[in-house]
Amino acid sequence: CLGCLACQAVCPSGVDYGHLLEAGRAQARAITEKNRLTRWIETLVFQWLFMSMARFRLTARSLWLYQRSGIQWLARKLGLIKAMGLAELEALLPRMDDRFVTPDGTVYAPTGAGIAPKRVALITGCVQSVAFAEVHAATIHALQVNGCEVVLPPGQECCGALHAHSGDLSRSMELARINIDALEGADADYIVVNAAGCSHHMKDYAHALKDDPDYAERAQELVAKTRDITELLAELGPKPPVNSLNWQVTYQDPCHLAHGQKIVSQPRQVLNAIPGLELIEMAESSMCCGSAGTYNILQREMSQRLLDRKMDNTEATGAEVIASANTGCMIQMRSGVKQRGMEARVLHVVEILDAAYRLDEGA
């Protein structure tokens, strides 16, 4: 099971399978006997790494050094990665950014006129903040052009999606409480997320904390303000660019956006607002690409089969740009592009809109 929620999207009885899956995984986790290595890995990942973005960024900086210092090149050249059986996993490692996006309270003033002035709190996330800084930059600029003031509220941690999907519900709820405390102080009209898996999980905070007397109501208020970036841009307009961006683009629906949040038309609305852009629909666009959180690490063979099918459909479009709206999907799709030697670029929807805005500005 991928946890892609495709079954939930078509269930005639409306069964909320996502909640059942997380509860089931939590029960399975509680009774499953694990060897020492598995327990050590879970402690490292769930208790140490993803419970503190300071530690996460420190680890990411070490990976940056590995990639930039020549150690990665040497390890590949000497065949060390392959000899250790880590070639496929190492290939999925995204390139760390030179500068990380840290939630430090920075405020970005609007540069354009929107429907009405809005204050937007941006979730910086975990992997997104260290390996997809360009997506954050595009998000901030696109919102500014659409008349929004953007703030990076301090005190944010990981959204907790990884913990919830793995059955570690207690730590997932702990992270939810920390984020509610951090975001309430931003006094924002909207809370925007540019990774579909994270926006889906944050919209689930109210369910996760429904029995918490101190956070149940606060979680509901936060959920009411939370938007995926494609959802918010469609709600705001978005402001149409002036110049033509003559790109052929195909869009890959992230599972937790299409199935989990029922957000399907909004990303296409954003893309179709760009003059000159040709949106070419791929077959089975909402079929999972095989990333599915940690699925492409733990279930390599099945993940690759799904990716191959996705890339067949992608290649058939002949598009030069593959658009998505989720970090894991973008990492997976870039892996597929590299495997096939394609020249197509994989970009977030908001990056494409922002490219059109920057073209208007002469950039």
N, C-alpha and C positions, 0 to 999 in steps of 0.2 A: 504494500500500500504506500502510495506516494504522499498521501495527505493533501492531494491537489484539489479536493473538494468538488471535482467534476460530478461525482455522484450526488452530492448535495444540491448542485445546481439544477439537476433534472428530476430529483425525487418527487413523485406526484403527491406524496404525503407531507412534504415540507420538513422532513427530518433534518435537524441541525446536526449533521454528522460531525462537523468540526469539534464541537464540544464533547461529543461522545468519544471521539478518537483521543482527544487529550486526556480525558478521564480514564479511558481504557489503558492508555500508555502509562499513566501514573500508577495504576494498579499493577500492571505487568512489571513495571520498574521496581515496585516495592517487594515483589515476591521472587524476582529472578536472581538466581545466584550468579555472581560475576567473579571472574578470576582477578588476580591482583593487578594485572596490567590494565584491564578495563576499568577497575575502580580508580586506579591512579590517573588514567586519562580523564575520566569524568570529574575527578576532583580538580585536576588542572584546568579543564575547560570551563566547567559550570560553577565551581566555587571560587576559583582564583582569577582566571582570565576575563570572563564576561561579567563578573560582578563589580569590576572597577575599570572605568574607561581610562584612568591614569595608567594602570598596569597594561591595559590593552594597547594604548598608544606607545608605551615603552617597548612592548613586544613588536609592534608594527615598525618602530624605528630600527629595531634589530634586523628585521626583514629588509628594510630599506637599505641598510648597510650591506647585507648579504647580496642584494641585487645590484647595488651601485659600485661596490668595491672590487668586483671582478671574481669574487668567491663563487658566485652562481655560475659564471661562464666557465671557470676552471673545473668546478664539480661536474658540470655537464660534459665538458671536453674530455675529462679523464674517465667518464663513465661511472662516476661514483654514485650519482643519483639512481641510475639504472640498476647498478649492482645491488643497491639497497632495496630495490623493488618499489621505489618512490617516484618513478618517472611520470606516471599518469597523474598522481596527486600533485606533484610539484608543478606540472604544466597548468594546473588550475589556479595556482597562486597568482592573484592579481598584482600588478606593478604598484608598489607603494608610492604615494605622492611625495614630492619634495617638502611640501608644506601641508600639515594636517589642518582640518577645520575643527577648531576647538570652541565649544560653547562658552564664551567668555563675557557675554552680555553685550557684545557689539550690536549697534543699531544702524541699519542702512535706510536712509531716507528715500522716499519715492521720487522718481524722476519723471514720471508721466502722470496723466490724469486718468483715474479709474471711475467706475460707476459711483463710488463713494470711498473716501479715505478709509483704509483698513489697516489694522496692526496685525501682523502675522508672526507667530513664533515658529521658527524652523527647528525641526528635530534633526540633529546632526548624525545620530546613529553611531554604529560601531565600524563595520567595514566601510560603510559609505564615507565616513569622516577621514579615513586614512588612505583609501585607494580610489575614491571617486570624488575628489575635491572639485573637479570640473563640473560635475552634476550639481553640486551645491552652488557653485559660482553661477551657473546658468539659472538655477532656481531663484536665487536672490535677485539677479538682474531682471529676469522675466517678470517677477512680482513687482519690482520697482517700476518697470515700464508700465505695468498695469495699475499703478497708483497705490501700491502697498508699501507700508513701512515694515521692514523685516528685522526681527530681533533674534539673537542666538542666546536663549536663556541659559544661565550657568546652572550647574548642579545636575544636568541630565546624565543618565546612564543608559546602558543597553535597554531596548524596549522590553526584553524578556521573551521574545518570540521563540528563540532557540531553546530556552529552558522549557517553555510550555509544550513545544512540539516533541520534546524528548521525555516528557512526563515529569519534569521537575517543577511542579506547580507552585510549591512554596516559595522557591527563589524567584520564579516568574512574578508572583504577586508582590514579593518584596521590592523588586525593581519597578513594578507598576506604582507602588506607593511613593518611592523616591521620585519618580518622574512627575507624578501628580503634584508633589510638594514643590518641585522645581518650576513647573510650568504655570502653576497658579499665580506666581509672582510676576509673570510676564504681562499680565493684564491684556491679553491678546483677544482679538475678535475671532481669529482662526489659529489652529495648530496644524501646520502643514508637514507632510511626510513625503519624501520622494523615493521611497522604496516600498513597493506594494506589499511585501510580506510584513513590513513593520506597520504600515498604515492599517492593514487588516487586524493585526494583533492589538494595536492601541485602541481600535474601535471595540475591542472585546474586553477592555478593562472593566466596564460596568458589570459584565457577566462574571468575570473572575472575582471581583470584590463585592458581589451583591450581598454577602453575609457579613461584611466588615462594617460594624456600626460607625466607625470613624471615617471610612473612605467610600462607602457605597454611593452616597449622594454626590460627593465630589467627583467620583469616577464618571457618573452619568453626565455631569456638567462638562467634563473634559471631552468625553466622547462626542457630545453634541457639537463641539467646536472643531473636532478633528476632521481633516480632509486629506485625501491623497492629492498630490500636486496637480495631476491631470484633472481631477474632479474640481478643484478650486479654480483652475484656469478656465475651465469650461463654464463654471458658475459666474466668473467675472467677465467673461466675454469670449475669448480673450481679445485684446486689442490687435487688429489685423496689421501685419507688417506692410510696409509700402512697396518695397522692392521684391522682385521675384527671386525665389530660391529654387532653381531648376534641378531639383533632385528627384530621383525615383526611389521611393521609400516603401518598404513593406513593414507591417506591424505584427509583432508577436505578443499575444495576450498573456500576461503573467497570470498564473492560476489564482493567486490570492486577490487579484484585482478583478478578474472576470467572474470567477465562481464565488469567491468569498465575499466580495463587496458589490457584485453586480455592476461594476463599472466597465462598460464595453464601448459605448458610443462616445464618451467624453474624450479619451485619448485621440480618437479619430477626428472629433470635432476640432481639437487643437491643431492637428496636422493639416486638416482641410482648410484652416483659416490662413494658411501660408500661401501666398500667390506663387504660381509656377510649380509648386510641389505636386508630384503625381503619386498618389497613394495606391499601391498595387496590393490587393488582398491576397494572402497566401492561403492555401488549403489547410484545414485543421489548425487555424491560428490559435485556438484556445486549448489545444492539446499540450500537455506538459512537455517541457523541453528536457526533463530528466534531472534538473538541478534539485528542486524540492528540498531546500534546506541543506541537510547533510547527506541526502540520498546519493548524490553523485560521488560521495566519498565512501559510503558504506555499502552501496549496491552498484558497483562500477559497471558490471556487464549490462544490467537492465537500463541503467542510466545512459550508457552509450547507445543502446538500441533505440531508445527514445530520441536521443540527440540526432542520430543518423536519419531517422524519419523526419524530424523537424528540419534538418538541413536539406533534405531532398525537397521538401515543400518550399523552403526558402530559395534554393537555387532556381527552382522552376519559375519564380517571379522575375528573375533577372534584375532585381533591384540592387542599387549601389549602396543603399543604407538600410540596415535592419534596426528598426525602432523597438524599444521595450520600455518598461517602467519599473523594473525591479533589479536589484543588485545581483542576486543569485542567477537570474535569467541572463543578465548581460555577461557575467563571467562564463556561464555555460555556452552561450551563443558565440562568444569570442573564441572559446576553445574549438567549437565546431568550424568556425571560419578558418582558423589556423590549420586544423587537421586537413581541410580540403584545399588549402592554398587559394582561397577566395580573396578578392580584393575589396569586398564589401566591408563597410565600417559598421560597428554596433554602437548605437547611441541611444541615450535616454530621450524620450519624447520632448522633454523640456529643453534639452540641449539643441534640438533641431529648431524649435521655436526661437530660442535665444540666438541661434546662428542667424536667423532672419532679422531679428531686432538689431544685432550688431552690424549686419550688412547695411541696414538703414542708417546706422551711425557712422558708416564709412570704415568700420573695423573688419 
